[in-house]
Structures are given as C-alpha cells and as structure tokens.
Amino acid sequence: MELMLVFILIFSFSMLFFSFICILIFIDNYDRLWIDPKPKKKYSISAIIPAYNEQKSIEKTVNGIYMQDYPKELFEIIVVNDGSTDNTKKICQKLQKQGIIKLINKKNGGKANAVNLGIKNAKNELIYIMDADSFPEKNSFKSMIGYFNDPKVAAVSSSMKVNSKKNFFEKMQWIEYSLSILFRKIQSLFNSMYVTPGPGSIYRKSVINEVGGFNEETLTEDMEIAFNIQNKGYAIENSMNSIVYTNTPIFLKQLLKQRKRWYSGYFDDSSKYKHLLFNPKKGVLSALLSFNIVSVLSLIALFFYSGAKFAVNSKNSLILFKASEFAINIPSIKGFQILYGINFDLIIFALISALSALMVYMSLKSCNEKIDIKKNFPLYICYFFIYTLFLTVFWLTGFFHNFFLRKKGEGWHG
C-alpha cells in the first residue's frame, strides 16, 4: 500500500510537470500558433465522405465542402454510401444529379473500407476525409494545403469544435474538444501527433498508398494511420485555422459507446506499434505515447485502489480524479501528508487545480471561444470534478473491451 501511495505522488508530480510544460510551450509559441504556410503550388484535392445512415447531416456536410473558398476545378467530392438503410442514398443521388458529388454505393463494410474504396476512385494528389456528421468552415482547404510544401509532411489535421452545446454532455465535450485543439497543435510542433481525426484531416495520397491505406481491422482507423505514417518517418501537422464542426453524443449511452471504441482502439493501436514506446530514437512522439500509456494504466490502478480504500474506510478513501484529461487529488498519506507543518496534499491539489484552470482558459482563448467565467464557472467545476470521473469509466471500458471482450480483427462497422 505504501508503495502505491508513493507511486501516486510521483504520478501527480508528473501531471504537474506535463501541465507546466504545455503552458510554457503555449506561451513560447503563441505568435505562430495560427500561422499557416502559403502553398507554393496549386494542389488538387479529392474530398471523401464515408456515409452510413447519415440522412440528417449528409447534405450539410457535402455543402460545407462544396462551398470551400477554393477553385472548383481543383477538387472533387466523393461520397461512399456504405450500405445505408435510410434515405442517405436518395439524398446523395440528388446531389450527384446536380453535379456536386460522385456517388459510390457499396455493401456495409465499415468506415475504413469505405474510405479505401473512395481513395481508389480518387483522381487527385491530396485526400481530404470528412465524417458525414461534420462540416468545415469555408477556409479549411486553404488553411491546410501549404503544409504540403514540405515533402516530409504526410497529413494535416483540423481543429474540431462541437456543433452543439445544449445539454450537459455536449457542454462537457465542448471543454474537452477545446483542450484537444490546443494539445493537438502543441503535439504538431514536436512531430508527435498520434491521431488524424476523421472530421477534416487531409493526406498525401502517395503516402496513404505507401502505408497500405486505412487499416480495416481497427476500431480507430484515424489513429492507426497516424501511427503508421509516423512509423514510416513522415510528419503530421495541424492547422488551428481550419475549423470543423462535428456532432457529438447527446446521451451517456451514446458517449459510452463512442469512447469504448476510441479507447479500445487506442490500446489496440498502441500494442501494434509498441516499438514506438519508450524508444529514445522516436523523440517526443515516444515520450508522449509512453506517458499516455503509463497515465492511463495508473488511472485504472488508482480507480480500483480508491474503490478498495473506500470499501475499507470511507472517510479516508475517496480519490478525486481531475485535470485536463486525467489528473488526481492525492489521498491521505499517513506520515507524509503533513511534513514540517506543510500539507502536501493541499499544495498538490491547489497546483493541479490552478494549472488545469489555466489550460482550459488558454484552450478556449486559442479557439476564439467566448470566455464567460461568471456564466460558465459551474461548467468548469463539473468538468474537473464530475466529467473526468466519466472519462475514467470510459478508459476502463475501453481497456476491458480491447483486452477481454473484443474479437480479433473486429473493425468499426458503424
């Protein structure tokens, strides 16, 4: 038990160090976070939209791409109807007759399978992937393509924002996605991005073909291809000016289903590319992936530890999980909590709270979101002390699903 408590302290100080580094990087690079390189040539783009039962949003998604501030002759839109059973096909047929899209119909085989088919039929040098429940701002193409001036750049991701923030879970995801926008940009500064999100990422077609396309046996094809790309020595960039709005789960059941897939896929892809972990030759990417794995496994261990402590002694057992993604409030450590009159638990809790609040502020500011502390203060409190408990459960669900429940070769067929 004492060893576990010491480990908790080490983990907490690691979280503080990580948060502090992120803040320093943000401040040091503030002036260039929004600067995208200008393209040195005219790039041709094939936008691919895999769609399965997306009748409510597919037309808005297509129009968002079609209205891009980019020469129409330089891009095409391909919708791959992945065996939809609703009116998606009829809507797309109408758009095809209008000359807006090229439609490919197929049996349901999963998102990665649909994307790969779209790539095979794409005629242009860059591949822009857009989920059928998301839509970009009109400057998305222009903000991203300049990064491809560098032949080592294989992909560029956008900044994802929630489309709606009406109920509790949407508002929590609004804060979470805002934090992700900042973290993703910081990762790109050090060539350490490990996911190119489905909504609004763009790829060099030749590199996609080189790495064998999108993996059809993973639950998170957008993460696996990011691992694969960087494993081949290519770089992934991010544009904070390329904004994409995406629909997020409204209810807990939907959110749990989504995160089970995300986090199960994370464990699966990390296992597949385990040679990237604790590998000094891979630099910051290896350090970040290793830190994530240790953090998540620690989070799971602490969850069970806190449950056991709570069962034995409810007064001294509760561990509060909080911070940007997973940070913790330290439980009482007899003989260590108070030393030379200093309450270390309280100091650590205060530091984590302050740094977490600062990171949320920086993230919202980076996203040009309105920061109304008086109005949104309850939301921030809920995020730190309630929603992060949900995140813990999501990670647990993903862990057990991947290692104990998932069938081998099971891809995403939603």
FIMI-635618 format. One record per residue: x, y, z of N, C-alpha, C in turn. Coordinates in steps of 0.02 Angstrom, whole numbers, padded with zeros to 5 digits, always signed. Each point is the difference from the previous one (the first is absolute). Layout:
N
XYZXYZXYZ ...
//
This chain:
414
+00041-00060+00000-00041+00060+00000+00043+00063+00000 +00053+00000+00042+00043+00058+00004+00033+00013-00068 +00019-00054-00035+00030+00007-00066-00049+00032-00048 -00063-00020+00004-00051+00029-00043-00008+00075+00015 +00002+00018+00062-00009+00070+00019+00058+00043-00026 +00060-00027+00005+00058+00036-00027-00007+00008-00076 -00024-00055-00032-00010+00003-00073-00051+00054-00018 -00051+00007+00041-00051+00051-00012+00031+00070+00002 +00045+00010+00048+00034+00064+00004+00043+00013-00062 +00037-00050-00021+00043+00007-00059-00043+00016-00061 -00056-00034-00006-00045+00011-00057-00028+00070+00001 -00017+00024+00059-00028+00067+00007+00051+00053-00020 +00061-00008+00023+00052+00048-00019+00014-00003-00075 -00007-00060-00030+00008-00006-00073-00054+00039-00036 -00062-00004+00025-00055+00037-00030+00013+00075+00006 +00025+00021+00056+00016+00071+00009+00054+00022-00049 +00051-00042-00008+00054+00016-00046-00026+00004-00072 -00042-00048-00019-00028+00000-00067-00042+00063-00013 -00041+00018+00048-00042+00059-00007+00043+00063-00006 +00051+00003+00041+00044+00059-00001+00036+00007-00066 +00024-00057-00028+00034+00001-00065-00047+00024-00055 -00063-00025+00001-00049+00021-00050-00011+00075+00002 -00004+00027+00060-00011+00072+00007+00060+00040-00026 +00060-00023+00015+00061+00033-00025+00003-00001-00076 -00016-00058-00029+00001-00006-00073-00051+00047-00031 -00059+00003+00029-00052+00045-00025+00023+00072+00001 +00029+00021+00055+00023+00070+00006+00057+00014-00048 +00047-00047-00006+00059+00010-00042-00018+00002-00074 -00052-00036-00020-00018-00005-00071-00065+00037-00017 -00023+00042+00044-00065+00032-00008-00006+00036-00067 +00051+00036-00020-00004+00042-00060-00005-00041-00065 +00020-00063+00001+00000-00039-00062-00051-00057+00000 -00042-00004+00051-00049-00053+00002-00050+00003-00057 -00016+00060-00022-00051+00009-00052+00030+00015-00069 +00065-00006-00006+00032+00014-00065+00005-00064-00041 -00036-00002-00056+00004-00057-00046+00043+00020-00060 +00043-00045-00024+00041+00016-00058-00042+00009-00063 +00021+00045-00043-00035+00011-00064+00022-00053-00050 -00047-00029-00038+00019-00052-00048+00043+00027-00057 +00049-00038-00021+00044+00020-00054-00024-00025-00068 -00054-00039+00000-00028-00025-00062-00075-00011+00010 -00035-00015-00055-00071-00015+00003-00008-00075+00013 -00029-00016+00056-00010-00070+00018-00070-00023-00020 -00005-00059-00029-00065-00028-00017-00022-00045+00058 -00064+00003+00017-00026-00034+00060-00060-00043-00016 +00000-00060+00027-00059-00043-00003-00028-00006+00071 -00060+00027+00010-00033-00003+00065-00043-00063+00003 +00012-00042+00050-00036-00064+00006-00043+00001+00063 -00064-00016-00009-00047-00002+00056-00029-00071+00005 +00023-00039+00048-00032-00066+00012-00065+00011+00037 -00054-00031-00022-00065+00014+00030-00040-00064+00013 -00023-00006+00062-00044-00055+00018-00059+00028+00040 -00059-00001-00030-00061+00026+00033+00009+00071+00026 +00018+00045-00045+00014+00069+00018-00049+00048-00035 -00063-00020-00006-00048+00041-00036-00011+00069+00032 +00012+00006+00064-00012+00063+00034+00055+00052-00012 +00059-00023-00018+00056+00046-00004+00039-00001-00065 -00010-00050-00042+00043-00009-00058-00001+00060-00047 -00058+00030-00011-00005+00056-00046+00039+00061+00026 -00005+00011+00065+00036+00056+00031+00075-00012-00004 +00021-00062+00008+00071-00017-00005+00026+00012-00071 -00038-00023-00049+00020+00009-00070+00003+00074-00017 -00050+00038+00020-00001+00072-00015+00058+00037+00033 +00018-00022+00060+00057+00031+00035+00064-00007-00039 +00009-00057-00033+00059-00011-00041-00007+00035-00068 -00059-00005-00029-00010+00029-00067+00009+00076+00001 -00016+00031+00056+00006+00073+00006+00068+00024+00023 +00049-00044-00003+00068+00020+00020+00025+00058-00044 +00037+00044+00032+00030+00056-00037+00062-00026-00036 -00013-00039-00053+00053-00034-00036-00026-00014-00071 +00043+00006-00051-00024-00010-00069-00035-00068-00009 -00061+00002-00026-00040-00061-00008+00035-00051-00045 +00039+00024-00049+00032-00046-00046+00058-00038+00033 +00019+00021+00061+00056-00032+00034-00022-00051+00053 -00066-00009+00008-00020-00052+00048-00064-00035-00022 -00006-00061+00025-00059-00040-00012-00026-00026+00066 -00064-00018+00002-00030-00027+00061-00027-00070-00015 +00024-00048+00037-00021-00070-00009-00036-00023+00064 -00062-00019-00007-00037-00028+00056-00004-00076-00009 +00022-00036+00050-00004-00073-00002-00056-00022+00046 -00055-00020-00029-00058-00023+00038+00012-00071+00023 +00013-00008+00064+00021-00065+00027-00060-00043+00022 -00044-00014-00048-00056-00044+00014-00053+00031+00044 -00012+00065-00006-00050+00034+00042-00069-00030-00011 -00039-00002+00054-00069-00026-00004-00052+00055+00007 +00023+00063+00006-00047+00056+00003+00000+00035-00068 -00013+00065+00000-00005+00038-00063+00066+00031-00023 +00056-00021+00029+00065+00027-00019+00013-00008-00075 -00015-00059-00027+00012-00013-00070-00041+00046-00045 -00064+00010+00016-00043+00044-00041+00025+00072+00001 +00020+00023+00058+00025+00069+00006+00064+00008-00042 +00043-00049+00004+00063+00003-00038-00012-00006-00075 -00049-00039-00020-00017-00005-00071-00022+00068-00027 -00037+00037+00040-00022+00067-00020+00061+00046-00007 +00047-00004+00046+00060+00041-00002+00043-00019-00060 +00000-00064-00017+00039-00023-00057-00030+00027-00065 -00066+00000-00005-00033+00027-00060+00014+00074-00009 +00011+00035+00056+00016+00072-00002+00073+00012-00018 +00038-00054-00006+00071+00006-00017+00045+00021+00057 -00025-00007+00062+00038+00021+00058+00046-00055+00025 -00023-00062-00003+00040-00055+00026+00005-00057-00050 +00047-00045+00015+00003-00064-00033-00021-00052+00052 -00050-00041-00015-00027-00046+00049+00023-00071-00014 +00023-00034+00053+00018-00071-00004-00043-00038+00051 -00038-00048-00022-00041-00040+00044+00032-00068+00011 -00001-00025+00061+00030-00064+00016-00036-00032+00059 +00013-00064+00011-00026-00033+00060+00037+00025+00061 -00033-00004+00057+00031+00024+00062+00063-00040+00016 +00056+00036+00005+00063-00033+00016+00041+00038+00050 -00028+00055+00026+00037+00040+00049+00030+00062-00030 +00015+00048+00043+00025+00064-00023+00066-00006-00038 +00048-00036+00027+00066-00006-00032-00007-00031-00069 -00042-00050-00007-00011-00032-00064-00030+00049-00050 -00047+00042+00024-00031+00050-00044+00051+00053-00021 +00041+00022+00046+00051+00050-00016+00050-00027-00051 +00022-00062+00010+00048-00030-00046-00029-00005-00071 -00064-00016-00005-00032-00004-00065-00003+00070-00032 -00014+00050+00042+00000+00068-00025+00068+00022-00026 +00052-00020+00035+00069+00018-00020+00017-00033-00067 -00022-00062-00010+00014-00035-00063-00032+00037-00059 -00056+00033+00013-00036+00036-00053+00018+00074-00003 +00044+00022+00044+00020+00071+00001+00052+00014-00053 -00006+00057-00032+00046+00017-00054+00053+00052+00019 -00005+00029+00059+00044+00055+00019+00054-00020+00049 +00048+00047+00011+00060-00017+00039-00009+00004+00076 -00049+00039+00023-00013+00004+00071-00069-00030+00014 -00004-00035+00057-00063-00032+00020-00026+00033+00064 -00059+00029-00005-00031+00034+00057-00057-00044+00026 +00005-00022+00063-00050-00044+00029-00047+00041+00045 -00064-00009-00010-00049+00035+00041-00055-00048+00023 -00009-00006+00065-00055-00040+00026-00066+00031-00022 -00050-00043-00011-00064+00024-00027-00043+00036+00051 +00022+00005+00062-00037+00038+00050+00036+00064+00019 +00046+00022-00043+00041+00059+00014+00002+00045-00061 +00021+00062+00010+00005+00046-00057+00053+00053+00015 +00038+00020-00052+00055+00048+00010-00020+00072-00014 +00039+00046+00028-00006+00069-00021+00031+00007-00070 -00017+00054-00034+00016+00005-00071+00075+00008-00016 +00041+00015+00051+00072+00009-00012+00041-00062+00017 -00033-00056+00009+00034-00061+00023+00056-00021-00047 -00015-00005-00064+00050-00021-00049+00060+00047+00000 -00014+00064-00006+00053+00051-00005+00045+00001+00061 -00028-00014+00058+00040+00002+00062+00047-00059+00005 -00015-00056-00033+00037-00061+00011+00052-00017-00054 -00014+00018-00062+00041-00027-00054+00072+00026-00002 +00013+00058+00029+00068+00028-00001+00051-00044+00035 -00023-00041+00049+00046-00044+00036+00030-00053-00045 -00034-00014-00056+00025-00052-00045+00057+00026-00044 +00021+00062+00008+00061+00024-00032+00060-00042+00022 -00004-00024+00063+00052-00043+00027-00014-00072-00020 +00043-00032-00039-00013-00069-00023-00004-00050+00056 +00024+00017+00060-00004-00046+00056-00068+00002+00035 -00041+00049-00016-00066+00004+00031-00048-00046-00037 -00029-00046+00037-00046-00049-00031-00073+00015+00015 -00013+00039+00053-00069+00014+00018-00004+00064+00041 -00059+00030-00002-00014+00061+00039-00070-00008+00031 -00006+00015+00063-00065-00005+00033-00030+00069+00011 -00065+00000+00011-00036+00062+00013-00012+00010+00075 -00033+00053+00017-00020+00012+00069-00074-00017+00007 -00016-00050+00039-00069-00022+00007-00036+00037+00056 -00059+00025-00016-00043+00032+00049-00067-00036+00001 -00034+00003+00057-00066-00032+00005-00051+00043-00037 -00045-00032-00034-00051+00036-00038-00055+00029+00044 -00013-00035+00055-00053+00023+00045+00023-00010+00072 -00018+00046+00043+00016-00006+00071-00060+00020+00042 -00053-00040-00009-00063+00014+00035-00007-00037+00066 +00013-00066-00001-00010-00037+00063+00067-00011+00036 -00003-00035+00056+00059-00008+00043+00059-00031-00036 -00012-00057-00033+00056-00036-00031+00029+00038-00059 -00041+00036-00037+00025+00041-00055+00044+00056+00028 -00019+00030+00054+00039+00054+00031+00066-00026+00027 -00001-00061+00029+00062-00029+00025+00048-00015-00058 -00028-00024-00055+00041-00014-00059+00025+00064-00032 -00037+00054+00007+00024+00065-00025+00065+00019+00034 +00004-00008+00065+00062+00014+00036+00054-00050-00019 -00018-00064-00003+00048-00052-00017+00029+00010-00070 -00042+00016-00049+00024+00010-00068+00043+00063-00005 -00016+00051+00039+00041+00060+00000+00070-00014+00026 +00004-00041+00051+00066-00021+00026+00037-00040-00053 -00036-00043-00036+00032-00042-00051+00029+00042-00057 -00034+00055-00017+00025+00043-00053+00069+00027+00018 +00007+00023+00061+00065+00027+00022+00052-00055+00004 -00018-00057+00030+00048-00054+00007+00024-00026-00067 -00047-00004-00048+00017-00026-00066+00050+00046-00035 -00009+00065+00008+00046+00047-00030+00069-00005+00032 +00001-00006+00066+00064-00007+00035+00035-00064-00022 -00038-00054-00008+00030-00063-00024+00030+00008-00070 -00034+00037-00043+00025+00009-00068+00066+00039-00001 +00009+00045+00048+00062+00038+00003+00061-00045+00012 -00012-00059+00029+00054-00046+00016-00007-00066-00038 -00039+00002-00054-00009-00060-00042-00019-00060+00043 -00051+00008+00040-00020-00054+00045-00075-00012+00002 -00035+00015-00056-00071-00013-00003-00014-00074-00013 -00046-00028+00039-00013-00071-00008-00072-00014-00024 -00034+00051-00024-00066-00010-00030-00013+00056-00050 -00029-00019-00056-00024+00049-00050-00076-00009-00002 -00038+00040+00037-00072-00011+00009-00038-00005-00066 -00051-00043+00001-00042-00010-00059-00029+00063-00029 -00024+00046+00041-00027+00062-00028+00056+00048-00022 +00011+00006-00065+00042+00053-00027+00074-00009+00002 +00024-00062-00008+00073-00010-00008+00015-00011-00073 +00059+00023-00021+00019-00005-00070+00067-00036-00006 +00006-00042-00052+00058-00044-00006+00031+00005-00069 +00064-00016-00003+00033-00007-00065-00017-00071-00026 -00032-00004-00057-00025-00064-00026+00056-00050-00009 +00058+00022-00023+00055-00046-00011+00023-00034+00064 -00004+00037+00056+00021-00029+00064-00053-00050+00025 -00064+00017-00010-00053-00047+00019+00010-00066-00036 +00015+00004-00064+00013-00061-00039+00062-00037+00025 +00051+00039+00019+00063-00029+00023-00010-00040+00064 -00043+00025+00046-00010-00035+00064-00056-00052-00004 -00028-00009-00060-00050-00053-00008-00071+00021+00013 -00014+00065+00001-00068+00024+00010-00021-00001+00073 -00064+00010+00011-00027-00001+00068-00012-00071+00023 +00021-00015+00061-00007-00067+00027-00074-00015+00013 -00025-00055-00028-00071-00017+00005-00015-00046+00059 +00051-00018+00039-00010-00044+00057+00010+00035+00067 +00001+00066-00002+00008+00038+00062-00064+00039+00013 -00011+00018+00063-00059+00040+00018+00013+00074-00010 +00063+00019-00007+00017+00071-00007+00049+00007-00058 -00028-00001-00060+00042+00003-00060+00038+00066-00006 -00029+00055+00027+00033+00065-00004+00060+00004+00047 +00001-00041+00053+00057-00003+00044+00053-00048-00027 -00023-00057-00025+00047-00050-00026+00041+00028-00058 -00032+00038-00044+00038+00026-00058+00049+00054+00022 -00016+00035+00054+00047+00050+00027+00062-00035+00028 -00010-00054+00037+00056-00041+00023+00041-00024-00060 -00035-00026-00050+00032-00030-00058+00041+00052-00039 -00029+00059-00009+00034+00053-00037+00065+00020+00034 -00003+00011+00066+00059+00022+00036+00050-00057+00009 -00025-00061+00001+00044-00058+00003+00044-00004-00063 -00027+00027-00055+00037+00001-00064+00046+00061-00006 +00000+00043+00051+00044+00057+00000-00029+00064-00027 -00066+00001-00012-00033+00060-00024-00026+00042+00058 -00017+00063-00014-00024+00046+00051-00074+00014-00009 -00033+00019+00055-00070+00020+00000-00005+00070+00029 -00033+00045-00035-00007+00069+00022-00072+00013+00021 -00011+00060+00026-00067+00020+00022-00011+00074-00016 -00060+00014-00023-00019+00070-00013-00056+00020+00048 +00014+00049+00042-00052+00024+00045-00051+00044-00036 +00018+00023-00060-00046+00042-00039-00051-00041-00039 +00013-00064-00009-00047-00044-00035-00049-00027+00052 -00059+00030+00002-00049-00018+00051-00052-00048-00029 -00012-00053+00037-00051-00049-00019-00048-00009+00059 -00065+00003-00015-00050-00010+00052-00027-00071-00006 -00005-00034+00056-00022-00069-00001-00055-00012+00051 -00046-00045-00017-00053-00018+00047+00029-00047+00052 -00017+00011+00062+00026-00042+00055-00058-00036+00034 +00014-00054+00035-00053-00037+00035-00039+00044+00049 -00064-00011+00001-00044+00040+00044-00012-00035+00067 -00006-00066-00004-00017-00039+00060+00059-00042+00022 -00001-00019+00063+00055-00038+00030+00011-00065-00036 -00053-00035-00019+00007-00064-00035+00038+00008-00066 -00016+00053-00037+00034+00013-00063+00073+00017+00011 +00012+00040+00051+00069+00021+00016+00041-00060+00022 -00028-00043+00040+00035-00060+00023+00018-00045-00058 -00046-00008-00047+00013-00041-00059+00056+00029-00042 +00000+00066-00009+00052+00033-00039+00068-00008+00033 +00003+00014+00066+00064-00002+00034+00027-00071+00009 -00045-00048+00006+00023-00070+00003+00037-00017-00064 -00025+00023-00056+00034-00012-00064+00065+00039-00003 -00001+00064+00018+00061+00041-00002+00055-00030+00042 -00015-00014+00064+00052-00019+00047+00021-00072-00009 -00047-00043-00022+00019-00068-00017+00048+00001-00060 -00016+00043-00049+00043+00008-00057+00068+00027+00018 +00002+00044+00049+00065+00028+00022+00045-00055+00028 -00028-00043+00043+00039-00055+00027+00023-00048-00055 -00045-00013-00048+00016-00046-00054+00056+00028-00044 -00006+00064-00019+00052+00030-00043+00066+00008+00037 -00004+00016+00064+00062+00006+00040+00035-00067+00005 -00038-00054+00005+00029-00066+00003+00033-00018-00066 -00033+00018-00055+00026-00014-00066+00065+00036-00013 +00004+00062+00025+00060+00041-00011+00039+00009+00065 +00004-00053+00039+00033+00004+00065+00074+00016-00005 +00029-00011-00059+00071+00016-00009+00011+00076+00002 -00054+00040-00005+00006+00072+00006+00004+00023+00073 -00021-00044+00045-00001+00018+00071+00070-00006+00031 +00016+00047+00043+00064+00000+00036+00059-00009-00048 -00006+00033-00057+00052-00005-00051+00031+00069-00010 +00060+00011+00027+00032+00066-00005+00010+00025-00072 +00005-00048-00047+00011+00019-00070-00062+00035-00030 -00058-00010+00031-00062+00030-00025-00017+00066+00034 +00045+00024+00042-00006+00066+00028-00063+00014+00040 -00030+00059-00013-00058+00022+00039-00060-00045-00010 -00007-00028-00061-00056-00045-00013+00001-00059+00047 +00058-00031+00008+00007-00057+00045-00013+00021+00073 +00026+00058+00019-00009+00024+00068-00074+00012+00015 -00035+00031-00048-00071+00015+00010-00041-00064+00003 +00012-00046-00046-00037-00063+00000+00013-00040+00064 +00062-00001+00021+00018-00036+00061-00033+00031+00060 +00000+00067+00002-00032+00035+00056-00075-00015+00001 -00031-00001-00058-00072-00014-00004-00017-00069+00026 +00040-00049-00022-00012-00069+00022+00007-00006+00075 +00055+00027+00027+00012-00004+00072-00056+00037+00037 -00022+00057-00026-00052+00039+00033-00066-00038+00002 -00018-00030-00057-00064-00036-00003+00001-00062+00045 +00054-00038-00003+00005-00059+00043+00001+00020+00073 +00032+00056+00016+00000+00025+00068-00070+00021+00021 -00036+00031-00046-00068+00021+00013-00044-00060+00017 +00008-00053-00039-00039-00061+00013+00018-00030+00067 +00065-00003+00015+00023-00027+00065-00027+00042+00057 +00002+00066-00008-00024+00044+00054-00075-00006+00009 -00035-00013-00054-00073-00009+00005-00016-00059+00046 +00034-00056-00011-00012-00059+00041+00027+00011+00071 +00056+00035+00004+00029+00014+00066-00048+00042+00042 -00029+00052-00031-00046+00044+00036-00063-00038+00020 -00023-00046-00044-00058-00040+00017+00012-00045+00059 +00060-00030+00001+00017-00043+00056+00006+00040+00065 +00032+00058-00004+00006+00042+00060-00068+00023+00025 -00043+00017-00047-00066+00024+00019-00039-00055+00035 +00008-00061-00023-00034-00056+00031+00024-00012+00071 +00065+00012+00012+00029-00012+00065-00014+00057+00048 +00010+00061-00025-00008+00058+00044-00023+00059-00042 -00063+00014+00000-00029+00051-00043+00025+00070+00016 +00023+00011+00060+00022+00067+00020+00066+00020-00033 +00042-00049-00014+00067+00016-00024+00014-00029-00070 -00052-00019-00035+00014-00039-00060-00011+00035-00067 -00043+00049-00003-00021+00025-00065+00056+00036-00037 +00014-00024-00060+00049+00033-00043-00038+00037-00054 +00012+00065-00004-00034+00041-00050+00044+00005-00062 -00026-00024-00055+00035+00005-00063-00018+00066-00033 +00051+00039-00020-00012+00064-00030+00057+00022-00044 -00007+00057-00033+00049+00034-00041-00018-00005-00073 +00048+00016-00043-00015+00006-00071-00029-00064-00029 +00034-00057+00010-00027-00063-00025-00005-00049+00058 +00053-00009+00038-00005-00043+00058+00055+00021+00049 -00021+00038+00050+00045+00017+00054-00036-00017+00064 +00035+00001+00056-00031-00026+00061+00013+00044+00060 -00046-00005+00047+00011+00030+00065+00027-00054+00046 +00056+00012+00033+00035-00052+00036-00037-00020+00064 -00008-00064+00012-00030-00023+00063+00048+00012+00058 -00027-00006+00060+00042+00012+00060+00055-00052+00005 +00060+00023+00013+00057-00045+00008+00027+00009+00071 -00018-00046+00041+00019+00005+00070+00075+00006+00008 +00022+00050+00037+00071+00010+00011+00033+00041-00055 -00037+00016-00053+00030+00038-00054-00043+00060-00019 -00065-00006+00013-00046+00053-00019+00022+00067+00030 +00017+00000+00062+00023+00062+00033+00072-00011+00024 +00045+00040-00028+00071-00005+00016+00026+00070+00012 +00032+00011+00058+00024+00066+00018-00056+00052-00003 -00059-00022+00018-00057+00046+00002-00030+00016-00068 +00023-00035-00053-00025+00013-00068-00047-00056-00021 -00060+00018-00022-00048-00049-00025+00011-00008-00075 +00036-00053-00018+00018-00010-00071-00061-00018-00042 -00048-00036+00030-00061-00016-00037-00035+00064-00025 -00006+00046+00045-00034+00063-00016+00038+00040-00053 +00066+00001+00006+00041+00037-00048-00006-00031-00070 +00005-00066-00004-00006-00034-00064-00069+00012-00031 -00051-00006+00042-00068+00011-00023-00008+00071-00028 +00028+00049+00035-00006+00070-00021+00038+00011-00065 +00060-00029-00006+00040+00009-00061-00035-00031-00061 -00025-00061+00009-00034-00034-00055-00062+00039-00021 -00037+00024+00049-00060+00039-00015+00017+00064-00038 +00052+00035+00022+00019+00063-00032+00025-00012-00071 +00043-00050-00009+00027-00014-00067-00055-00025-00046 -00046-00040+00025-00054-00024-00041-00045+00057-00023 -00016+00044+00047-00042+00058-00017+00035+00044-00052 +00066+00008+00007+00038+00040-00047+00000-00031-00070 +00006-00067-00003+00000-00034-00064-00068+00006-00035 -00053-00004+00039-00066+00008-00029-00008+00071-00027 +00024+00049+00037-00004+00070-00022+00039+00009-00065 +00061-00027-00003+00041+00006-00060-00032-00034-00059 -00030-00058+00013-00032-00038-00054-00059+00038-00029 -00042+00026+00043-00059+00038-00024+00021+00063-00036 +00053+00031+00025+00025+00060-00033+00029-00017-00069 +00035-00057-00004+00029-00022-00063-00054-00014-00052 -00057-00024+00023-00055-00018-00045-00046+00059-00015 +00018+00059+00025-00042+00059-00008-00070-00010+00028 -00004-00039+00054-00064-00011+00034-00010+00056+00051 -00063+00018+00010-00016+00051+00048+00011-00027+00071 +00040+00035+00038+00016-00022+00069-00042+00041+00049 -00053-00030+00022-00045+00033+00048+00005-00038+00066 +00048+00021+00042+00013-00037+00062-00061-00001+00045 -00034+00056+00005-00059+00004+00045-00054-00049-00022 -00012-00003-00065-00052-00043-00027+00021-00073-00002 +00063-00013-00019+00022-00068-00012+00038-00032+00058 +00009+00036+00054+00037-00027+00057-00026-00068+00023 -00067-00008+00005-00025-00066+00020+00019-00055-00049 +00005+00017-00065+00020-00049-00050+00071-00024+00012 +00045+00049+00014+00069-00018+00011+00008-00045+00062 -00038+00016+00052+00002-00041+00060-00025-00071-00015 -00055-00004-00037-00027-00065-00019+00050-00040-00042 +00036+00035-00044+00048-00034-00043+00055-00032+00043 +00028+00039+00047+00056-00024+00039-00020-00055+00050 -00058+00007+00030-00017-00044+00056-00053-00053-00016 -00034+00007-00057-00052-00049-00017+00016-00035-00066 +00011+00041-00053+00010-00030-00066+00063-00043-00003 +00052+00020+00035+00061-00040-00001-00010-00068+00034 -00049-00005+00045-00017-00065+00027-00030-00044-00054 -00041+00031-00043-00027-00037-00058+00056-00023-00045 +00050+00044-00011+00056-00018-00043+00037-00061+00028 +00005-00003+00066+00033-00058+00031-00038-00064-00017 -00065+00003+00006-00042-00058-00016+00007-00018-00074 +00004+00051-00044+00008-00013-00071+00066-00036-00015 +00053+00022+00033+00065-00033-00010-00002-00073+00026 -00033-00010+00056-00007-00068+00026-00038-00044-00049 -00054+00027-00027-00041-00038-00048+00041-00017-00062 +00038+00049-00026+00041-00012-00058+00054-00052+00013 +00030+00003+00060+00053-00047+00019-00027-00072+00000 -00056-00010+00035-00027-00068+00006-00029-00025-00067 -00028+00046-00039-00026-00021-00064+00056-00024-00046 +00055+00038-00002+00054-00018-00045+00036-00064+00020 +00012-00009+00064+00041-00056+00022-00040-00063+00018 -00065+00007+00011-00038-00058+00023-00064-00015-00041 -00027+00050-00034-00065-00011-00032+00002+00006-00076 +00048+00038-00026+00001+00013-00072+00023-00061-00039 -00036-00013-00056+00019-00055-00043+00060+00021-00044 +00043-00046-00014+00059+00014-00042-00022+00022-00069 +00030+00055-00024-00016+00025-00067-00066+00037-00004 -00030+00015+00058-00064+00036+00000+00012+00074-00016 -00025+00022-00057+00006+00071-00018-00062+00038+00019 -00004+00062-00024-00057+00043+00015-00048-00001-00059 -00061-00024+00013-00050-00006-00053-00058+00047+00011 +00010+00053+00038-00054+00048+00012-00002+00053-00053 
//
